[in-house]
Amino acid sequence: MIKKLLIIDDDVAICRTLQIHFSSQNFQVQLAHDAEQGLLSTLEFKPQIIILDIRMPGKSGLEILPELKAELPDCHIIMITAFHDMESTIAAMQQGADEYIHKPIDLMELDNAVSVAIKACALKRKDIMQIPQREVADGVKSMVGSSKAMRDVFKTIGLVAKTPTTILITGESGTGKEMAARAIHASGTNPDGPFIAINCAAMAENLIESELFGHTKGSFTGAIATQIGKFELANGGSIFLDEVGELSPATQAKLLRILQEKEYSPLGSKEVKKTTARVISATNRDLLAEIKQRNFREDLYYRLQIINIQMPPLRDRYEELPTLVNILLAQINQQMHKQVTQITNEVMALFKLYAWPGNVRELENMLTKAVALCQSNVLTINLFPQLSDNKQVNNTDEQAEMTAADKEDWSLQEIEREHVANVLAQANWHKGKACEILGVSRPRLQRLIVQYSLEKA
């Protein structure tokens, strides 16, 4: 690929310095010293990357930025300025700049930005996965899955949703326990009834009983008015007790009474109230272990988990990643009013190598951050720094002696590590030569050396 770079800056010395610097990296470099000349050069030269100064005689870089993006939508624009004001930075990024670098220019920082841009430009159609467009109902999230584990979850929900039994949903954080609870409610006998969710871990111990059962005016310090509890609000529907394992022993005892007798009393009141709410609870704790440590009541445990639904972790359903990414991106695009519809195969490959300790919630958060920072419609690897720390591979003589057949099951990172190590050895650890062979900047090479713990023999 021919690498074309246009520098638009009224500072002739800076232009010349950057021209020499990037020409040595096999770039075709053109210079322009004002906005008008820069626009003409853009039309004629058609660069992949533009380094654009903000303050120039006549039109500023910010003023021509929209015109440059209109002429070359796929061009990557790196803004440079000697002025460190917040307004210019915000304006530049909102108008489509890909990076913003302050003067005096740090060449390592600029090299890194240019390297990211060139890598994005080098993407071929075969390297990119198209995400199908799909309609999303406003604010509606639903569970998806085709794995056996998820099919078992759906089947259990179908069997028990219309029964009045209490249900305990277990699983790691971020696996979708509340979504399962809402699916049970929506598939139950009264889907139009209230669904009241309360996070037991988020409430102070002295307030949780008041939240659940309500209180009368003056029943404790700060009770300036009578308050209706969540159980009363949930009458005719469902109450979802998230992180139920966090409840105090006193609250556990009161909850047990509700499950046994369907009645309770608000704090400070002798009135006995009945509840018709269905109780669905969830926890990421091992409640049997908590029972052995006397942190959780055994009788309450068996009352809560008449039916138990175990939510599978994401690492047990990797085959569903493309579907999950598709659905989550549709939701995120709708929320952010963006159209990010593509993701590179490299990212998807690393998704399947990642352990996902935060499960589907972590995937959603990671995609949300990437979409927010994405300046195009393609999610590329530089938007997912977490993935580069996924798996470290030890450098051993045994690995060096592996055959090609042995390496068929290697991860992408294992292959990358060996390739970088081989290139460094071939270049006798001359980092400049290694950068040329690998097609990366010095900062990127240094990060790879640190990441994979490479050392000169």
N, C-alpha and C positions, 0 to 999 in steps of 0.2 A: 504494500500500500504506500502510495506517495503521501508524505506527510507535509501539509502546507500550513504555515503559521503567518498571520498578519499582525504586526505590531503598530498600534495607532497611539502615538505619544509625541507631544511637542518638544520633549527633551531629547535632543539629537544624541547626546552621549549615552543615555540609557538605551535608546533604540539600537545604537551601534553595538553596545555591550551585549544586549540580548540577542542580536543578530549573530554575532560571533559564537555565543554560547549555544544557541540552538542549531546553527549550521553545523557545528561539530557533532551534533546528535542526528545528523542526516535529515534535517528539516529543510524544506524550501521556505525561505523567509523573505517577506516583503515588508517595507516600512512605509508609514504614512505619518505626517506630522500635524495634520489637523483633521477635523471631522469630515469635511467635504472630500478631501483626498482619500480618507479612509473608506467612505462609502463607495467611491469609484473603484478603489482597489478591491473591495469586497465583491463587487459585481464582476470584475474581470478575472481576479485571481481565484475566487471561490475557495477560501481557506477552510480547513476543518476547525481551526482554533484562532481566535482573535484575542490578543492582549490589548486591552483598551484603557487608556488613561481617562480619569474623570474630568479633571480641570485642564482645558485647552483653550487657546484663543478662538473666538467665534462660538460655535456650538460646543457644548460639553459632551463628554462621553455618555452621560445619562440621557441627554437629549436624543442622541443618535442610536442608543441601545435598542429601542423598539423597531427602528428602521432596519437595523442589522438583523434582528431576529426575524423580521418579516421577509427579508430577502433570502436569508439562509436559516431556516428554522432548526436545522440539525447542527448548526455551527455552535461550538462551545466558546463562550465568552468569559474571559477572566478579567475582572476589573482591577486596576491598580490606582492608588492615590496616596498622596502625601498627607491628606487630611483625614483625621480619625473621628469624624462625626457620625453619630448614630443614624441620622436622617438619610445620609447618602448610602450607607450600607443597606438599610431597609429598602430604600427606593430601588437600588440596583438589583437586589435579590427578587423583589416583587416584579420587576420588569423583565426577568429572564436571565440574569447573569448566573453563571455556574459557580463562580468563586470570586472572592473579594480579598485582595492582598494589599497590605500597606507598604509604602516606601519608608525607609530604604528597603529594597526588595531582598528577601531571603531566597536565594537561588534554590535551596533545597525545598522550600515550601512551594515555590513556583514550579519546579521540576515535578513535584508530586501532583500538583493540579493538572499540569500538562499531560502527565502520564495517565491519570484517570480519564482525561478527555480523549486521548488517543485510543485507549483501550475501548472506550464506548464507541468511538468512530469505527473501530476495526470489527465490530460485531457484524457477522453475516446473518442472513435470514435463518440459516440452519442452527445458529447459536441461540435463537430466541424462541421462547414458547409463547404462543398467542393465548391470552386468557379470554375465553368466550364471554361475551356481554350477557348479562342476565338482569332481569327485573328484581328489585328488592322492595318489599313493603316498608314504608317508613317506620324505623325504630324496631322492626320485628327481627328477632334472631331465632333460629331454629337449629336443632341438632341434625347433623348429616352423618352418613357413614355407610359403608358397604362391607366392612370387615365383619367376621363372625362375632367378635366381641360386641360391636355396636348393634348388629342384628339381634343379638341376645337381649341387649338393653331395650330395644324397641319392642321386642316380643313380650318381655316382662311388663313393660308399661301398658301394652295392649291388654294383657290378661288382668292386671290389678287396678287399672285406672278407675273403673266403675264400681269397685268395691270400697267399703269404708275403712279398710285396714290402714294402720299406720305404716309408714314406709321410711326406711333409713337408707340414704344414698351415701355410699362411701367412695373414696377415690382421692388421688393426689390433688393438690391445689391446681386450679386451672383446667380441670378435665370437663367442666360443664355440669356440675351438680345442680346448680340453680336452674339451668336450662332444662334439665331432666325433670325437676320439680314442677316447672311451669308446664311441661308437656303432659305430666300426669294430671295436673289441674285442668288443662285445656281438653283433655280426653275423658274427663270424669263426668259425673252425672249432672253437675251444675257448672259448666265452663264460664257462664256469665256472672257467677258469684265472685266475691272478692278473693284476690290472692295477696296475702300479706306476708312479706318477707322481713325477717329480722336477723341481723348478724350478731350472734351471742358474744363473739369475741370482741366486737367493737363497742360494747356497752360496759360502763363501770359496774362493778358488782353491786353497789348500792342502788343502782338505777334499773337493773335488768328486770327485777320483779315488778317494779312500777310500769315498765314498758309492756311486759307480758300481761299483767293482770289489772293494771290501772290503779288509781289511788284516789282517796278522798281529800278534800281541802284540809290542810293542816295536819295530815297524817305523818309528815316528817318536815324537817327544815327545808324550806324552799318550795313546799307544796302549796302554792298560793291559789290553786284552783283544782277542782276535781278533774281527773283525766281518765278517759276511757282506755282500756288496755287493748293490746293487739288481738287477744283471743276474742274479745267482744267484737272488734272490727271485722274479724274473719268469719263471723257467724254466717252460715250458708255457703261458705267457700272453703279455702285452704289457708293454713298458716305454715310458713316454711321457716324452720329454725336452723339457720346455717351455723356451722361450727358449734353444734350442740355439746360437744365434748368440753367446751370452755365454761359450762354452767357451774356455779358453786353448789356445794352439797345441799344447802337450804333450798335453792331454786330447783334442784333436781327432785327433791322431795315433793314440792308443790306441783311440779310438772307430772310426776308419777300419779298424784291424786287426780289431776285432770284426765289423764289417760284411763285411769281406772273408773272414776265416777262421773266424768264429763262435767265437773263442777269446780268452782274456785271462788275465792273472795278477794276483792280488791284490797290493797293495803289501807289499813285504818278503818275498814268496814267489816261489819258482821254479816252483811248481806251475802247470801250464797247465790251465785250466778251459774247458769248452765251455758255450755258451749256446744255448738253444732259444727264447729270447724274441724276439718280433717287435718291431722298433724303429719307433716312431711319434714323430716330432719336430715341433716347432712353433716359429715365430718371428714377431715383428712387424717384424723388420729386413729390409732389402733385401740378401739375401746376395750377390747378384751385385755390388752396390756394395762390399760388405765384401771380396769376393774381389779387386776392383780395387785396394783399399787395403791388400791383403795382411793383412787381419784374419781371413780365413776361408779354409780350404783348398778349392781348386777340386775336387780329387778327392773330398773328403768330401761336398761339396755334391751332386755328381752321384750319389753313393751314397745319400744321404739322400732325395733327391727323385726316385726312380724313378717314383713317382706324386706329383703335387702337387695339393693341394686348397686352393683359395683361398676363404676365408670372406668373404662380402660385408659391407661396413659397413652399419650401420642406416640411414644416410641414403639408401642405394640400395634400401631395402625398406620405405619409409614405409607402404605399403598394408597391411603386416602389423602395424602398431602396435596396433590394437584387439585382435588375437589375442594378441600378446605381453603386453599389459597384462592381459588376461583370465587367462592362464596364470600370470603372475608374481604377480598379486594373490591367486590361489587358493593358491599356495605360501606367500606372506607371511602371509595370514590364518591358515593352518594353523600356521605357526611361532609366530605371536604370539597365537594364540587370540582373533582378532578377526573381525568380520563387516563389513568395508568392501566393499560390493558395488556402489557407484555412483561415477561420476566425471562432472564437468561437461563439457559439450560445449566450453566455453571452454578447459579444460585439454587436451582431446584435440586441439583446433585448434592450440594452441601447441606441443604435442608434434610436430605435423607441420611446424612451422616451425623447430624447434630442430635444430642441427647434429649433436647427439649425438657429441661427440668421444670419449666413453668407450663408445659403442655399447651393446649389450644389458646389459652389466654396469652402466653408468651408469644406464640405465633402471631396472634392478632396485634399485640403491642409492637412487635418487630415490624410487621407490615405497615402499621399505622405510621410509625416513625419514618420508614423508608418512603412511603407515599408523600408524607409532608415535606421531605427533603428532596424528592425527585423533581428534576427540572425538565424531564421529557416524559414519554409514556412508557419507558422501559425501566424496570427495576434491575440494576446491575450490582455486582458483588461489592463495590465500594460503599453501598448503602447499608451493608450488613456486616459491620466490624466484628460482631459477636461470633460470626461463623469462622473467622480466621483463628480463633482460639479453641476450636473444637477438640482437636485430637493431636497430641504430641507423639512423635514417633522416635524411638531411640535409635541412635546411630551405632550399629554393631557390625562386626565382621561377618556375622551370620547373614545379615540382610544383604551385604555386598555380594555374597556368594549365591543369592537366590537366582533361580532360572526364570525365564519369561513365564513359564507355566505357573510357577509359584506366585507370580505377581498379578495373576489374573483377578484375584480377589482384593487387591490393594485398593484403598480409598484414593480419591483425587488428591488429598493432601500428602499421602504417602508417596505417590508418584511425583508430585511437585517437589517434595523434599529431596528425593533421590536425584531428580533432574538438576536442581539448583546445586547440590553438592558436587555432581559430576562436572557441571560447567565451571564451578570455582576451581576444582582440581585441574581441569583442562587449561584454564587461564592462569594456573599457578597462583591463584588468589589475587590476581590483578583485577580489582573491582571494576575499573573502567571497562576492561575487555569483557568481563562477565556481564555487565549491564548491557553492552552492545549485543551480545549473543542472546541474552534472555529478553531483551526489549523492554527493560524496566529502568526506572530511575535509581540513583544511588540510595535515596531514603528507602525506597521499596526494597531494594536488595538488602540493606542493613536490617530492615524489619524481618525479612525472611530468614536471615542468618540468626537473629535473636530468637525468632519464633521456633525454629527447628534445632536450636542449640548446635549450630554447625561450628566446627573448629578446624583450623588449618592443621593438616597432619604434620 
